[in-house]
Amino acid sequence: MQCQRIDVEEHLNSALAGVDLTHSSRTYWEQNECLILDRFIPKAIVNPCLTEVERFRKNIYRNFVPGHKQGGSVSYYAIANESGRSSTILSLYRSPAVRRFLSYIVKETLLLCPEQDPHSCALYYYTQPGDHIGFHYDTSYYKGKRYTVLMGLIERSEHCHLVAHMPKPGTKKDVCEQSIPLDPGSLVIFNGDKLWHAVTPLRPREERIVLTMQYVTDQKMGPFYRAFSNLKDIFGYFGPAALIHRPKEMQATSHTRASVRSDVLTEHPTWQFPTGATDALVHRDS
């Protein structure tokens, strides 16, 4: 059984009430705009996400870019078309509580990506030997900044891991390559233009599935960058069908489109953090 969206929000607010926001934000900046939160998302949210992950397997598009990446992906469009408003994954991505938290950490007012971005909320399936992705930045083609949140869902591998170039503990300039496990519910939050990262190859009889959520400071993108971004998504991630079969909700009335545009955090009546959120200890960074 899936959680309704209100349940997702309640569980997230409960989890956030136990976070030391000041410490988390300071750690994020000390680690060159990257924060790792171990098993942060509650099981009450993770478990229905895992149910959706199984249902979406039929939508996996296998991609291969010689010398750079191999794996499977499910786009935002496929997630929205398969599950619509009942999706726990989409409720998590669209959660006002999540964006309030992220905005505090990165010191920016974060917005959802536009509805026409198939990468805004997507699933990566590492299910076949050799699945991997080479080192890269999550470059922003938007007029503003782009932030990535990776959430672990399935981590049944001793070899396929997120690796990133991050400052050595206790230093600000010395950088080393760190392996970052993404157990179910764990999060990695980073500025896409700052973190040089990769995923090491999967071995036989292993599996790794990750949810990616993208947030931006400006939803506008120039026509050249939009065309380039679409080509990247077609050839590197979701295939041409992903850009053709857009979500049914994109065919809604102008009223719905207006509600999408009005997702600025200051318009939410719940802008303030839960009482006591800054007084508890942060979840362990790993």
LUMLUMLUM-919106 format. One record per residue: x, y, z of N, C-alpha, C in turn; residue in one letter. Coordinates in steps of 0.05 Angstrom, whole numbers, padded with zeros to 5 digits, always signed. Layout:
% residues N
XYZXYZXYZA ...
//
This chain:
% residues 286
+00017-00024+00000+00000+00000+00000+00018+00025+00000M +00010+00044-00017+00026+00069-00019+00016+00090+00001Q +00035+00107+00010+00028+00129+00027+00014+00151+00010C -00006+00164+00021-00017+00188+00008+00003+00211+00012Q -00001+00231-00004+00019+00253-00003+00020+00266+00025R -00004+00269+00038-00003+00281+00064+00013+00265+00084I +00012+00238+00081+00029+00221+00098+00058+00226+00093D +00066+00229+00068+00093+00234+00060+00103+00259+00074V +00087+00280+00073+00094+00306+00085+00097+00304+00115E +00079+00289+00127+00080+00286+00156+00105+00271+00165E +00112+00250+00151+00136+00235+00157+00161+00251+00153H +00161+00268+00132+00185+00285+00126+00188+00306+00148L +00166+00318+00156+00167+00339+00177+00177+00327+00203N +00169+00302+00208+00178+00289+00232+00208+00284+00231S +00218+00275+00208+00247+00270+00204+00263+00295+00206A +00252+00317+00194+00267+00342+00194+00268+00355+00222L +00248+00348+00239+00249+00359+00266+00272+00349+00282A +00285+00328+00273+00309+00317+00287+00335+00325+00275G +00335+00345+00258+00359+00353+00244+00370+00380+00255V +00396+00381+00260+00409+00406+00267+00415+00420+00241D +00398+00439+00234+00400+00452+00208+00426+00468+00205L +00434+00482+00226+00458+00498+00225+00483+00481+00220T +00485+00458+00234+00507+00440+00231+00507+00428+00203H +00483+00421+00193+00481+00408+00167+00490+00428+00145S +00481+00453+00147+00488+00473+00127+00518+00478+00128S +00530+00480+00152+00558+00485+00154+00574+00462+00142R +00566+00437+00147+00579+00414+00135+00577+00415+00105T +00555+00422+00095+00551+00424+00066+00571+00443+00053Y +00575+00466+00065+00594+00485+00054+00623+00477+00059W +00628+00464+00081+00656+00455+00086+00664+00433+00066E +00644+00418+00056+00650+00396+00038+00645+00405+00009Q +00651+00430+00003+00649+00441-00024+00621+00436-00036N +00601+00444-00020+00573+00443-00028+00563+00414-00033E +00568+00398-00013+00559+00370-00014+00553+00361+00015C +00530+00348+00018+00521+00338+00044+00511+00309+00041L +00520+00292+00059+00512+00264+00059+00496+00259+00085I +00472+00248+00081+00455+00242+00104+00448+00212+00103L +00458+00197+00122+00455+00168+00123+00427+00160+00132D +00413+00144+00115+00387+00134+00121+00368+00156+00132R +00367+00177+00118+00352+00201+00126+00322+00199+00122F +00314+00188+00099+00286+00186+00092+00274+00162+00107I +00251+00166+00121+00240+00144+00137+00231+00121+00121P +00231+00097+00133+00223+00073+00119+00194+00074+00109K +00177+00090+00124+00149+00093+00116+00147+00105+00088A +00167+00120+00080+00168+00132+00053+00184+00114+00034I +00206+00103+00044+00224+00087+00027+00209+00062+00017V +00194+00049+00034+00181+00024+00026+00161+00027+00003N +00143+00046+00003+00126+00049-00021+00142+00058-00046P +00164+00073-00042+00181+00079-00065+00192+00054-00077C +00200+00034-00061+00210+00009-00071+00189-00006-00086L +00164-00004-00077+00142-00017-00092+00140-00004-00120T +00142+00022-00122+00141+00036-00148+00165+00028-00165E +00188+00025-00153+00212+00018-00168+00208-00009-00183V +00195-00028-00170+00190-00053-00183+00170-00050-00205E +00149-00033-00201+00129-00029-00222+00140-00015-00246R +00161+00002-00242+00172+00017-00265+00193+00001-00281F +00199-00023-00272+00220-00038-00287+00213-00041-00316R +00188-00043-00322+00180-00047-00350+00185-00022-00367K +00190+00001-00354+00195+00026-00367+00224+00033-00371N +00242+00015-00362+00271+00020-00363+00280+00023-00392I +00295+00045-00396+00308+00049-00422+00338+00044-00418Y +00349+00024-00431+00377+00018-00429+00393+00037-00447R +00414+00048-00436+00431+00067-00451+00460+00059-00450N +00475+00066-00470+00503+00060-00471+00517+00083-00486F +00536+00096-00473+00552+00117-00485+00581+00107-00483V +00593+00098-00505+00620+00086-00504+00640+00103-00489P +00654+00090-00470+00674+00103-00455+00664+00121-00432G +00637+00122-00428+00627+00140-00408+00606+00127-00390H +00585+00115-00401+00564+00105-00384+00549+00081-00396K +00537+00066-00378+00520+00043-00386+00500+00039-00363Q +00475+00036-00369+00456+00031-00348+00428+00034-00358G +00409+00035-00339+00381+00038-00346+00369+00062-00332G +00349+00074-00344+00337+00098-00333+00307+00098-00337S +00293+00110-00318+00264+00115-00321+00259+00144-00317V +00247+00158-00336+00244+00187-00335+00221+00196-00317S +00221+00221-00312+00199+00234-00297+00173+00229-00312Y +00174+00231-00339+00149+00226-00354+00137+00199-00349Y +00155+00178-00349+00145+00151-00345+00134+00148-00317A +00147+00160-00297+00138+00158-00269+00110+00171-00267I +00107+00195-00279+00082+00209-00277+00060+00195-00291A +00065+00184-00315+00045+00170-00330+00036+00144-00318N +00055+00131-00305+00048+00105-00292+00032+00108-00267E +00039+00129-00251+00027+00130-00224+00012+00155-00219S +00016+00176-00234+00001+00201-00231+00004+00213-00203G -00018+00223-00192-00017+00236-00166-00013+00217-00143R -00016+00191-00147-00013+00172-00125+00016+00164-00120S +00035+00175-00135+00063+00167-00133+00076+00178-00108S +00087+00160-00091+00102+00169-00068+00128+00182-00077T +00140+00172-00098+00165+00184-00108+00160+00213-00116I +00138+00219-00131+00133+00246-00139+00125+00264-00115L +00111+00252-00096+00104+00267-00072+00129+00275-00057S +00148+00258-00056+00174+00264-00043+00188+00286-00058L +00190+00284-00085+00203+00304-00100+00190+00332-00097Y +00164+00332-00097+00149+00357-00097+00144+00368-00068R +00153+00354-00049+00148+00361-00021+00157+00389-00013S +00139+00406-00003+00148+00432+00007+00168+00430+00030P +00165+00409+00047+00183+00406+00069+00212+00400+00059A +00214+00384+00039+00240+00378+00027+00253+00403+00016V +00238+00419+00002+00250+00443-00010+00256+00464+00011R +00240+00466+00032+00248+00485+00053+00274+00476+00065R +00277+00450+00070+00302+00440+00082+00326+00445+00063F +00323+00438+00038+00345+00441+00019+00352+00471+00015L +00332+00488+00015+00337+00517+00011+00353+00528+00034S +00347+00518+00058+00362+00527+00082+00391+00518+00079Y +00395+00493+00071+00422+00482+00070+00439+00497+00049I +00428+00501+00025+00444+00513+00003+00443+00543+00002V +00426+00555+00019+00423+00584+00020+00412+00596-00006K +00394+00582-00018+00381+00591-00042+00351+00583-00041E +00334+00598-00054+00306+00590-00056+00303+00571-00080T +00297+00546-00074+00297+00525-00094+00269+00520-00106L +00268+00515-00132+00243+00510-00146+00244+00482-00158L +00221+00471-00164+00220+00447-00179+00229+00453-00208L +00239+00433-00222+00244+00437-00250+00218+00439-00266C +00218+00452-00289+00194+00454-00305+00183+00426-00312P +00157+00424-00318+00144+00399-00325+00156+00386-00350E +00169+00401-00367+00179+00390-00392+00208+00379-00389Q +00217+00377-00364+00244+00366-00359+00242+00337-00350D +00248+00318-00368+00246+00289-00360+00265+00280-00339P +00285+00297-00334+00306+00291-00314+00300+00301-00286H +00278+00316-00284+00272+00329-00258+00270+00310-00235S +00259+00287-00240+00256+00266-00220+00257+00240-00235C +00278+00224-00232+00282+00200-00248+00295+00178-00232A +00295+00154-00243+00306+00131-00230+00329+00120-00247L +00351+00113-00234+00374+00100-00247+00375+00071-00238Y +00375+00053-00258+00376+00025-00252+00403+00014-00261Y +00420+00006-00242+00445-00008-00248+00439-00038-00242Y +00434-00053-00264+00423-00080-00261+00439-00101-00277T +00457-00092-00295+00472-00110-00311+00502-00106-00307Q +00518-00128-00308+00546-00125-00304+00558-00103-00321P +00575-00086-00310+00587-00065-00325+00572-00038-00324G +00548-00038-00313+00534-00013-00311+00550+00007-00294D +00552+00031-00304+00569+00051-00290+00564+00078-00303H +00576+00099-00292+00577+00125-00305+00604+00138-00298I +00617+00149-00318+00643+00161-00313+00641+00188-00299G +00665+00199-00292+00665+00224-00277+00653+00246-00293F +00637+00263-00279+00623+00285-00292+00613+00304-00271H +00604+00327-00280+00589+00346-00264+00560+00345-00274Y +00541+00351-00256+00513+00354-00264+00509+00383-00273D +00520+00389-00296+00520+00416-00306+00493+00428-00309T +00489+00453-00300+00464+00466-00303+00462+00480-00330S +00441+00473-00345+00435+00487-00369+00413+00508-00365Y +00404+00510-00340+00384+00531-00333+00399+00557-00329Y +00384+00579-00329+00396+00605-00325+00407+00608-00297K +00396+00593-00278+00406+00593-00250+00421+00568-00244G +00423+00562-00218+00438+00539-00208+00420+00514-00208K +00433+00491-00209+00419+00466-00208+00430+00449-00186R +00413+00438-00169+00422+00422-00147+00411+00394-00150Y +00428+00374-00144+00420+00346-00146+00417+00334-00118T +00396+00318-00115+00392+00302-00091+00390+00273-00100V +00409+00256-00092+00409+00228-00097+00399+00213-00073L +00380+00195-00077+00369+00179-00055+00373+00149-00061M +00386+00135-00042+00389+00106-00046+00363+00091-00042G +00359+00071-00059+00335+00054-00057+00343+00025-00054L +00360+00016-00072+00370-00012-00070+00401-00010-00073I +00415-00022-00055+00445-00021-00055+00454-00049-00048E +00452-00067-00068+00461-00095-00065+00487-00099-00081R +00507-00084-00073+00532-00086-00088+00555-00078-00070S +00577-00093-00073+00602-00086-00059+00621-00070-00076E +00614-00066-00102+00632-00054-00121+00620-00029-00134H +00594-00029-00139+00582-00007-00153+00574+00015-00133C +00589+00037-00132+00584+00058-00112+00587+00085-00125H +00574+00104-00113+00580+00132-00119+00607+00139-00108L +00624+00151-00125+00650+00161-00116+00652+00190-00124V +00664+00206-00107+00665+00235-00111+00691+00247-00101A +00700+00268-00114+00723+00283-00105+00714+00304-00084H +00722+00299-00059+00713+00316-00037+00736+00324-00020M +00734+00346-00005+00756+00354+00013+00761+00332+00034P +00786+00328+00041+00793+00309+00062+00781+00320+00088K +00772+00302+00106+00762+00311+00132+00782+00329+00146P +00772+00352+00156+00789+00370+00171+00805+00389+00153G +00801+00387+00127+00815+00405+00108+00795+00419+00090T +00804+00440+00078+00786+00454+00059+00796+00453+00030K +00822+00448+00027+00834+00449+00000+00843+00421-00009K +00852+00404+00009+00861+00377+00001+00837+00360-00007D +00839+00349-00031+00816+00334-00042+00824+00305-00046V +00805+00287-00039+00810+00259-00044+00785+00246-00055C +00788+00223-00067+00765+00208-00078+00752+00192-00056E +00727+00196-00051+00712+00183-00030+00690+00165-00042Q +00687+00141-00031+00665+00124-00038+00642+00129-00020S +00618+00133-00031+00595+00141-00015+00573+00120-00018I +00569+00103+00002+00547+00084+00001+00520+00098+00002P +00501+00087-00014+00474+00099-00014+00454+00077-00006L +00453+00072+00020+00434+00053+00031+00406+00064+00028D +00385+00047+00029+00358+00057+00026+00352+00080+00045P +00343+00102+00033+00336+00126+00048+00359+00146+00052G +00383+00138+00045+00406+00157+00048+00405+00178+00025S +00414+00202+00032+00414+00224+00012+00442+00235+00008L +00447+00243-00016+00471+00260-00023+00460+00285-00036V +00466+00308-00025+00456+00334-00035+00480+00350-00044I +00480+00360-00069+00503+00375-00079+00496+00394-00101F +00513+00414-00104+00511+00433-00126+00522+00419-00151N +00506+00416-00171+00513+00400-00195+00539+00410-00209G +00545+00436-00207+00568+00447-00220+00593+00445-00203D +00591+00434-00178+00614+00433-00160+00625+00405-00155K +00608+00384-00156+00617+00358-00147+00625+00341-00172L +00650+00334-00173+00661+00316-00194+00657+00287-00184W +00639+00272-00197+00630+00246-00186+00626+00226-00208H +00625+00201-00200+00621+00178-00219+00608+00155-00204A +00601+00134-00218+00591+00109-00206+00608+00087-00217V +00620+00071-00199+00638+00049-00208+00622+00026-00219T +00635+00009-00235+00620-00012-00250+00608-00033-00232P +00584-00042-00240+00570-00063-00226+00582-00090-00233L +00583-00108-00214+00592-00136-00219+00568-00155-00222R +00573-00179-00232+00551-00199-00235+00537-00204-00209P +00511-00209-00211+00494-00215-00188+00492-00192-00168R +00496-00167-00177+00493-00144-00161+00471-00126-00172E +00462-00108-00156+00441-00089-00164+00442-00064-00148E +00437-00041-00162+00437-00015-00148+00417+00002-00162R +00398+00014-00147+00378+00032-00158+00377+00057-00142I +00377+00080-00156+00379+00106-00143+00357+00124-00155V +00346+00141-00137+00327+00162-00146+00343+00188-00147L +00340+00202-00169+00352+00229-00172+00330+00250-00173T +00334+00271-00158+00315+00294-00157+00331+00319-00162M +00321+00336-00181+00335+00360-00189+00318+00385-00181Q +00332+00405-00170+00320+00430-00162+00336+00453-00174Y +00323+00475-00180+00336+00497-00193+00329+00523-00179V +00345+00544-00185+00340+00571-00174+00325+00588-00195T +00325+00579-00220+00312+00593-00242+00301+00572-00261D +00276+00572-00267+00264+00552-00284+00268+00557-00314Q +00280+00580-00321+00283+00587-00349+00308+00574-00360K +00306+00567-00386+00329+00555-00401+00327+00566-00429M +00350+00575-00440+00350+00585-00467+00344+00563-00488G +00335+00570-00512+00328+00550-00532+00351+00532-00540P +00376+00544-00542+00399+00527-00550+00404+00506-00528F +00405+00515-00503+00410+00496-00481+00388+00476-00478Y +00362+00484-00484+00340+00465-00482+00344+00443-00503R +00352+00451-00528+00356+00431-00549+00379+00413-00541A +00401+00424-00530+00424+00408-00522+00416+00389-00500F +00401+00399-00480+00392+00382-00458+00375+00359-00468S +00357+00365-00487+00339+00344-00497+00355+00323-00512N +00375+00331-00527+00392+00311-00541+00407+00294-00521L +00417+00306-00500+00431+00291-00479+00413+00270-00466K +00388+00278-00461+00370+00260-00448+00362+00237-00467D +00359+00244-00493+00352+00223-00513+00374+00202-00515I +00398+00211-00519+00420+00193-00525+00433+00181-00500F +00433+00196-00478+00447+00187-00455+00430+00175-00433G +00403+00179-00434+00387+00170-00411+00361+00157-00419Y +00342+00170-00432+00315+00161-00433+00305+00152-00461F +00320+00158-00482+00311+00151-00509+00291+00171-00519G +00286+00170-00546+00268+00189-00558+00239+00187-00548P +00230+00164-00541+00203+00160-00532+00197+00177-00507A +00217+00181-00490+00213+00196-00465+00205+00225-00471A +00214+00236-00493+00208+00264-00499+00181+00266-00514L +00172+00243-00525+00147+00243-00540+00123+00238-00521I +00126+00218-00503+00105+00210-00485+00107+00226-00459H +00099+00251-00461+00101+00269-00438+00078+00263-00419R +00080+00271-00393+00060+00265-00373+00032+00275-00381P +00012+00260-00375-00016+00268-00380-00022+00295-00367K -00011+00300-00344-00017+00324-00330-00006+00349-00344E +00013+00345-00363+00022+00368-00379+00001+00377-00399M -00019+00360-00403-00041+00367-00422-00064+00380-00408Q -00059+00388-00383-00080+00400-00366-00086+00429-00375A -00105+00441-00360-00113+00468-00367-00092+00488-00358T -00096+00513-00366-00078+00535-00358-00078+00538-00328S -00100+00531-00315-00100+00533-00286-00080+00515-00273H -00077+00491-00284-00057+00472-00273-00029+00483-00279T -00024+00493-00303+00002+00504-00310+00009+00527-00291R -00011+00544-00285-00006+00566-00267+00002+00556-00239A -00010+00534-00230-00003+00524-00204+00025+00513-00203S +00034+00503-00226+00062+00493-00227+00081+00516-00225V +00074+00539-00238+00092+00562-00238+00093+00575-00210R +00073+00571-00194+00071+00584-00168+00082+00568-00145S +00104+00554-00151+00115+00536-00130+00138+00550-00115D +00140+00576-00116+00160+00590-00101+00156+00586-00071V +00177+00580-00057+00174+00572-00029+00160+00592-00012L +00164+00618-00017+00152+00638-00001+00121+00639-00003T +00110+00625-00023+00081+00624-00026+00069+00602-00010E +00085+00585+00002+00074+00564+00019+00070+00574+00047H +00046+00569+00059+00042+00578+00086+00059+00565+00106P +00072+00543+00099+00088+00527+00118+00118+00533+00114T +00124+00559+00108+00152+00566+00103+00169+00562+00127W +00159+00566+00151+00176+00564+00175+00181+00534+00181Q +00206+00529+00191+00213+00502+00198+00198+00493+00224F +00195+00467+00227+00182+00457+00251+00196+00466+00276P +00181+00472+00297+00192+00481+00322+00212+00461+00333T +00236+00470+00341+00256+00452+00352+00274+00439+00332G +00270+00446+00306+00286+00432+00285+00315+00439+00287A +00322+00462+00298+00350+00470+00300+00363+00461+00325T +00348+00447+00342+00359+00440+00368+00370+00411+00370D +00362+00394+00351+00370+00366+00353+00395+00361+00337A +00406+00337+00341+00431+00329+00327+00426+00322+00299L +00445+00327+00281+00443+00320+00253+00447+00290+00250V +00434+00279+00228+00439+00251+00221+00468+00248+00214H +00478+00225+00219+00507+00220+00215+00514+00222+00185R +00535+00238+00180+00547+00239+00153+00566+00215+00150D +00567+00203+00126+00584+00180+00122+00602+00183+00098S 
//
